Amino acid sequence: MYNLLLLLKITNYFMQTDFSLKDYNSFHFNVKTRYFETLKDPAYLKNAIINREFDTDNLFILGGGSNVFFRDNFHGLVLHPVGKEIEVIEENEAYIVLEVSAGYDWDEFVAWTVEKGYCGLENLSLIPGQVGAAPIQNIGAYGVEVKDYITVVKGIYLDTGADFEIPAEACRFDYRDSIFKHELRGKVFISHMQLRLNKQPDFNISYGQLEEQLKGTEITQQAIRDAVIEIREQKLPDPDVIGNAGSFFKNPIVQKAQYDFLKSQYPEIKAYPAGNDMMKISAAWMIDNARWKAYRVGDAGVHPKQALVLVNYGMAKPRDIMSLAEQIRKDILFKFGIELEMEVRLV
Ligand SMILES: Cc1cc2nc3c(=O)[nH]c(=O)nc-3n(C[C@H](O)[C@H](O)[C@H](O)COP(=O)(O)OP(=O)(O)OC[C@H]3O[C@@H](n4cnc5c(N)ncnc54)[C@H](O)[C@@H]3O)c2cc1C
């Protein structure tokens, strides 16, 4: 059970109790947390961990809430990083290394880099969430992943309060994956991330849809950002209008032999090489092919334009969306022999 005084010590602010997370999760589920506080200075958290016993099983770090799925009320403390700081760590004619704090809104940070002419992140425009969450699932879009630019992830171990600095090579970044989803899952607070961005144009417009959108346009960093925003706005539902957490499932990666078999059954199947004789199958294609796209039961549904996005049209409860997700998973397993894995983090 949480000690209120201890929690006040951590945060040094007035703490909210029985706080609704409706505006802090992009599905807009009206779930409550026992305690809620914003965290501006990681030192408060560090000191609290070092000085007192801390039940980290009941602590949840919540960024923008755009990749979480609260199944129910949360009976512990939700800490929400706030604060926006950018520090220049190193700079020369070719590149700049920046250290950014966890609470910075991701897209606001991307917009800032574009304004300054620091290249690399423009393809990742308009991804919801905070900077601190970006390394966790190695956010990616339109041919770019944040791992391409991260140099170091910094933070605090929640069990000891010790600082850590993990170089990118040790973060085991992969497709929507990293060490923070495995050994370090729920065990760290990421306070900062360092990124190395190019000062010379270094654009990646090889992704089909982006290349198409930019046809006839002068390729600048701002033009790429604008094109990405335009594509995303056409394709993806705005969570402020229709609750969703982006891709609900990951694209499964299977052996080439399994893909070849599926291709013989479904010649139009969409897939991409994933290295080492593996293929990444489009989960959206399978869900669409299985006729789930635009399916709706009550206020839970599959978005009509993007089959990978499960949506809350208003009053859906977590169990309604979860039940729909389970039906889809079972159907895909039955039809294609593939088990879909959730991309969202279940809480
Ligand atoms: C409409 C929409 C479109 C999306 N498009 C994309 C896309 O194109 N590509 C993509 O990769 N993702 C996409 N996403 C998913 C999501 O935006 C990203 O995963 C994002 O990084 C989540 O950030 P967040 O701050 O909202 O994290 P949250 O949802 O708050 O948290 C996600 C996980 O990270 C942990 N966490 C958050 N901050 C910290 C921290 N500082 N320290 C330790 N742990 C932390 C949480 O505990 C949780 O486990 C999309 C989501 C939506 C709703």
The ligand as a Gaussian input file, in Angstrom:
#p B3LYP/6-31G(d) Opt

LIG

0 1
 C       -2.514000       7.662000     -34.111000
 C       -1.232000       6.974000     -33.689000
 C       -0.218000       6.782000     -34.604000
 C        0.963000       6.137000     -34.235000
 N        1.933000       5.974000     -35.178000
 C        3.094000       5.351000     -34.856000
 C        4.123000       5.175000     -35.829000
 O        3.995000       5.585000     -36.976000
 N        5.250000       4.533000     -35.455000
 C        5.452000       4.085000     -34.179000
 O        6.517000       3.526000     -33.916000
 N        4.493000       4.238000     -33.231000
 C        3.327000       4.864000     -33.529000
 N        2.355000       5.029000     -32.585000
 C        2.571000       4.505000     -31.216000
 C        3.084000       5.558000     -30.206000
 O        2.891000       6.854000     -30.682000
 C        4.558000       5.378000     -29.868000
 O        4.787000       4.080000     -29.365000
 C        5.068000       6.389000     -28.846000
 O        6.463000       6.301000     -28.703000
 C        4.410000       6.224000     -27.468000
 O        4.773000       7.347000     -26.688000
 P        3.980000       7.718000     -25.386000
 O        4.731000       8.827000     -24.720000
 O        2.557000       7.967000     -25.701000
 O        4.166000       6.377000     -24.535000
 P        3.108000       5.730000     -23.545000
 O        1.980000       5.153000     -24.329000
 O        2.771000       6.671000     -22.461000
 O        3.987000       4.541000     -22.940000
 C        4.393000       3.456000     -23.736000
 C        5.335000       2.592000     -22.884000
 O        6.517000       3.315000     -22.595000
 C        6.719000       3.461000     -21.183000
 N        7.294000       4.784000     -20.952000
 C        6.835000       5.962000     -21.459000
 N        7.676000       6.963000     -21.108000
 C        8.662000       6.396000     -20.359000
 C        9.828000       6.904000     -19.699000
 N       10.166000       8.207000     -19.733000
 N       10.613000       6.037000     -19.014000
 C       10.305000       4.707000     -18.975000
 N        9.224000       4.173000     -19.567000
 C        8.415000       5.015000     -20.262000
 C        5.354000       3.263000     -20.569000
 O        5.483000       2.805000     -19.225000
 C        4.744000       2.231000     -21.511000
 O        5.212000       0.957000     -21.178000
 C        1.150000       5.680000     -32.911000
 C        0.130000       5.894000     -31.968000
 C       -1.041000       6.530000     -32.344000
 C       -2.117000       6.764000     -31.316000

